[in-house]
Amino acid sequence: MDIKANLDSVKKSFINPDCKLVAVSKTKPIEALKAAYAAGIRDFGENKVQEIQAKQPEMPADTRWHMIGHLQSNKIKYIAPFVHLIHGVDSFKLLKEIDKQGKKIDRIIPVLIQIHIAEEESKFGFDWAELDEMIASKEFGELTHVKVIGLMGMATFTENQDQVRKEFRGLKQIFEELKNRNLPEFVDLKEISMGMSGDYQIAQEEGSTMVRIGSAIFGSRN
Ligand SMILES: *Cc1c(COP(=O)(O)O)cnc(C)c1O
């Protein structure tokens, strides 16, 4: 597995060269992360708290850890001190819990709100009505230790590129609509995290600012 060569070819195929790249290293050994780091990668995505906890001390201090998976409330405390960005905030309850943990350690934690754009029921995230209800609530305005810097979404796992494109476009539309709202100061919408190994070019064409790419860099997972 030539990680550097994979990274070069992924970057060369970017539609938007300014799009941020999160290298998704879940299930991969620390040697693979170190090879990517040596090739210039600083942003790593993991989807299990335990795995981030195990890898974090093994990597240089300027490594940026992205939590990209479904996060359980009782595990936030383990990553709260150092996590760079939590992508998958899929409920108001979780957002409030992150705020609470941030308060405890006096750290403002950057997050993305996950929007449900796929057809599959199995994928997590807010729909528009839930999002609307959350941002209209008094409790939302009272959060103090989170910073919402954007949205995240996962398209349906399908060969149908038109469908994938439509779903990404839907996320971009929600992003634009939200930006036009009167939102609390801790909401500063800049990032749209969308696109994985199979669909990052479509995602970039539809306005992604951050792609999460695993297998195209590190090889397929078991
Ligand atoms: C695993 C994963 C990725 C990366 O998937 P690849 O297809 O390997 O690029 C991206 N985002 C999330 C949320 C993931 O769980």
Ligand as a Chemical Component Dictionary entry (heavy atoms), coordinates in Angstrom:
data_LIG
# 
_chem_comp.id                   LIG 
_chem_comp.type                 NON-POLYMER 
_chem_comp.pdbx_formal_charge   0 
_chem_comp.three_letter_code    LIG 
# 
loop_
_chem_comp_atom.comp_id 
_chem_comp_atom.atom_id 
_chem_comp_atom.alt_atom_id 
_chem_comp_atom.type_symbol 
_chem_comp_atom.charge 
_chem_comp_atom.model_Cartn_x 
_chem_comp_atom.model_Cartn_y 
_chem_comp_atom.model_Cartn_z 
_chem_comp_atom.pdbx_ordinal 
LIG C1 C1 C 0 -15.721 5.444 6.933 1  
LIG C2 C2 C 0 -16.255 6.796 6.718 2  
LIG C3 C3 C 0 -15.755 7.627 5.692 3  
LIG C4 C4 C 0 -14.712 7.197 4.700 4  
LIG O1 O1 O 0 -15.206 6.231 3.833 5  
LIG P1 P1 P 0 -14.392 5.748 2.538 6  
LIG O2 O2 O 0 -15.433 5.240 1.629 7  
LIG O3 O3 O 0 -13.443 4.706 3.000 8  
LIG O4 O4 O 0 -13.681 6.942 1.999 9  
LIG C5 C5 C 0 -16.276 8.911 5.599 10 
LIG N1 N1 N 0 -17.215 9.368 6.451 11 
LIG C6 C6 C 0 -17.713 8.610 7.437 12 
LIG C7 C7 C 0 -18.756 9.170 8.320 13 
LIG C8 C8 C 0 -17.257 7.297 7.601 14 
LIG O5 O5 O 0 -17.775 6.551 8.583 15 
# 
loop_
_chem_comp_bond.comp_id 
_chem_comp_bond.atom_id_1 
_chem_comp_bond.atom_id_2 
_chem_comp_bond.value_order 
_chem_comp_bond.pdbx_ordinal 
LIG C1 C2 SING 1  
LIG C2 C3 SING 2  
LIG C2 C8 DOUB 3  
LIG C3 C4 SING 4  
LIG C3 C5 DOUB 5  
LIG C4 O1 SING 6  
LIG O1 P1 SING 7  
LIG P1 O2 DOUB 8  
LIG P1 O3 SING 9  
LIG P1 O4 SING 10 
LIG C5 N1 SING 11 
LIG N1 C6 DOUB 12 
LIG C6 C7 SING 13 
LIG C6 C8 SING 14 
LIG C8 O5 SING 15 
# 
